[in-house]
Amino acid sequence: MKKNNTLLGYVAIMFSMLFWGISFVWTKQLLNADFPVCTIVLFRLLIASVIFVTFFKLRGKLERIRRGDVRQFLLLAFFEPFLYFIGEDFGLKYVDASFASVMIALIPIVVSVTMYFCEHEPLSWRLLVGTLISIFGIGLMSFNPSNTLSFSWKGFSLLLIALFAAGGYSVLLVRLLKNYGPVTVTTYQNLMAIPLYLPLVCVFDLHHWNAIQWTFSSVFNLVCLAVFCSAGAYMLYSYAAKQISITKLSVFTNAIPIVTILIASLLGLEVFTAQKFIGIFIVVLGVLFSQMKNNVKTAQNGAEC
């Protein structure tokens, strides 16, 4: 039974990465329709919350949160989606996309170290080496010799915030999944993030709303982002986290650029080159290597967080 659950966990994480990979294409199309970044995330959260609360509440699948766990749910929503998207999306405004992709690829290492100190989860040398291999592949996929790499401390600092958020989210997710199901965690995570985004939308986005192009395509993209990414992908990721070590799962986030490149190439938005093919091969190799079982003794338990 445990082996079957593990297999289902890997299936869930692969679909989660698929949805998150496609999300960049849907988001790009919304940005082209003059949707501000925070507005996109807010509508994603609103649509996902309405669907989840309505559907799962009627089916009795939504668990009641214990009073003592409310703070942890609030912190979970604060780390992701709020703080993570703030760091990643705004960080991309100040640094080259290639540099940002390599920075975000450090998430598995950040998650591993955070879990080591906070949850006593042993460090795996295979996971760390596999992550470094996948980072090299991502750098190869993203690198364009004709472009001049740009760097700014502001962008670097914002991307560090995204990495910090990913580590905090992982610790809280593991703790909450001990008492709640993936549906409950995902639903309240989205709900509690809505009031966090409202002030940002009011301050930075409202004066841009007149320029938004409300078309069937833009509504379709918003609904897809809400259903498949804000709801589906996070729920699948949470389910996988119950079956597989979250440090192993985090390495799969480095496969997201692969999905994005393949979908963009199929839609004619990007040219698929031999360099990208080699980069994809290296990323897959790194992810597979990270999932292998250690035959040597892993690091001893870390100090309590």
N, C-alpha and C positions, 0 to 999 in steps of 0.2 A: 504493500500500500504506500509506503514511504517513497519507493522508487517511482510509482505512478504519480504521486503528488509532485515530486521533483521534476518529472517530465512535463507535467502540466504547468509548473512554474516557469520552465524554460520557454514553453509555448507562449505563455502569457507575456513574458518579458520581450519576446521577439515581436509580438503584435504591438506592444507598448512602444517599442523603438520605431516600428513602422509608422504608427500614428504620429509620433513626435517628429519623425523625419519629414513626413508630408506637411506637417504644420507650417514649416518655413515657406513652402510654396503658397499655401493659402494665405499666410500672413503677408507675404510679399505682394500678392494680388490686392489685398485690402489696403496696404500702404500706397499702392499705385492709385487706389480709389480715394485717396486723401483721408483715410481713417487714421487718427492719432494713435500712438502705441498704447497708451493707458486706456483709451476708449475701447480698443480691440479686446484687451484683457478683461475689462469690466463687463462687456457684453458676453464674452465667453463664460465668465463666472455666473452671470445672471441666468443665461439660457441653461447652462449645465445644472445649476441649483434648482431651477423650476422643474426640469425634467426628472432629476433624481429624487427630489422631495416628493413630487406628485406620484411617481411610479412606485418607488420603494416604500413610501409611507402607506400607500393603499395595500401593498402586498405584505405589510408588517415586517419588512426586512430592516427597517431603520431602528437601531438601538437607541435607547435613552442614555445620554451622557451623564455620568456621575459627577456630582458637584466638584469633587476634588480633581477631576480630570479636565475641567474647562480650561484651566490655564495652559495645560499642555497642548490642547487643541488650538488655542489662540496662538501659541508660539509656533506650532506646526504651520498654520496659515501665514504667519508673519514671515517665516523662513521661505516657504514655497506655498503659493506662487508669488507672494508680494516681494520680498527682499531679493530673491533670485532673479526675477524678471527685471527689477529695477537695475540691478548690477549688470546683467547681461545686455539688455536692450540699450540702456544709456551708455554703457561702456563701449558698445560698437560704434557710437558716434565719434569717438575720439581715437580709436586705434584701427589698424588694418584688420580686415576680416580674417586673414591668415593667422595673425598674432592672437586674435580673440579665440579662434578655434583651438589653437594649441593650449591656451590658458584654460579653456573650459574642459579640455581633455585631461586636465590634472585632477578632475573631480574624483575618480576612483582612488587616487593616492590620498587626497584630503579625507575622503570617507573612511578609508582604511585606518588612517592615523587617529581620526576622531573616535571611531568605534573601538580602537585599541585602548585609548585612555579612558573613555566614558563607559564602555560596556564590556571591557575585558576580552574583546574578541581578538584572537591571535593574529599577528601579521603574517601574511603568506608571501614568501619570496617569489613564488610563481605569479601571484597576482600583481605584485609590484613590477616584475620584469615584463609580464604581459601588457601591463598598462603603458610602460615605456615604449614597447614595440608599437602599440597602437597609436601612441602620440606621434611617433616618427612617421607612421603611415598617414595620419591626419595632416601633418605638416607637408608631406609630399603631395597629397591631394589638393591642398589649399594654396601651395606656393605657385606664384606666377612670376617668372623672372623679369617680365616686362613692367611689373608694378614695383614702385618704391615703397618699402615697408614704412608705415608711419607708427609713431609711438608717442604716448603722452602719459605722464604720471596720473592724470585724472582718469583716463581710460583704464590704466593698469589697476588703480585703486578700486574702481567700480567693478572690475572683473574679479578682484580679490574678494569683494563683498559677495559676489555670486558663489564663489568657491566656499566661503564661510557659511553661506546659507545652505548649500548642499550638504555640508557636514552636519549642521544642526538639524536639518530636516531628517536626515537618515537616522540619527539617534532617537529623535522623538517618534518617528514612524515605527521603529522597532519596538519601542516601549508601548505605544498605543495599540499596536497589533496583537499584543499579548492579551488584551481585554476586549477588543472590538474587531468587527469584521471589516474587510476592505471597503464595502459599500458605505458603512457608517463613517469611516475615516475620511473617505474621499468627499462625501456629501458635506460634512461639517467643515472640512478644509476649504472647500469652495465658498460656502456660505459665509464663513468668518473672514475671508479675504475681501469680500465685497466692500464693507465699510472702510477698509484700509485703502482701497483704490479710489473711493468716491472723492476725497479731498484733492487728490492729484488730478482727477478728471476736471473738477470744478476750477482749479487754479490754472492748469496748463492746457486743457483741451477744449473747453466750452467755446472759446472764441474761434475755434477751427471747425466747429460742427456745420456751419453753413456751407463749407466747401466739400463735405462728405458726399460721395456719389452713391446714393441708395439705389442699387439695381438688384435684379434677381441674382446675379452672380455674386455680389457682395454679401447679400443675405445668406446665400447658400454657403459661402466660405465661412461666415460667422458661425452658422449652425454646425458645420463640419468641425470647426475648431472646438466648439463647446462640447459636442457629443463625443467625438473621437479622441480629443486631446485633453481638455480640461476635466472631462468625466471619465471616458473609457481608458485612456492611457494611464492616468493616475490610479484608477481602480485596479487595472491589470498589474501595474508595478507593485501596488500594495499587496495584491494576492501573491505575486511571485516572491515578495519579501517574507511572506509567512512560510514559504516552502524552501527558499534558498537563502544562504547568507547574503546580507545586503551589500557586503563588500564585494562579493562576486558579481552581484547584479549591477553595481555601479559601473563596472567595466563596459557593460553593454551600451552605456550612454555614448561611448566613443564610436558606436556603429551608426548613430543618428546621421552624421554627415554623409554616410554611404547612401542611405535611403534618399536623402535630399538631392544628392548629385544624380542618382539614377532616375528619380522622378522628374527632375528639372531637365535632364537629357531627353527623356521620353517626350516631354512637352515642348521640346525645342527651345528651352530657356537657357540651356548651357550645352557646351560642346564636350562630348566624352572623349578624352584623350588617353593615350597609352600611359602617361604619367599618372592619371587618376586611377586607371585600372591597377597599376602596380601599387599605388597607395591603398586602394581598397583591399587588395590581397594581403598587404602587410597588416592592416587594421584587423581583418578577420583572423589572421594568424595570431596576432597578439591577444585577441579576445578568447580564442580557443585555448591558447596556452595558459591564460589566467584561470580557466575553469578546471584545469587538471588538478588531481589530488596531489598533495605534497607527499613525497616519500622520505622527507627529512623532517626533523623536529622543528616546529614553528616557534616563533618568539613566545616568550612567557607572557603571562597576563600583565597588562599595564596597570598603572595606578588608577584608582577610582576618580571619575571626573568631579 
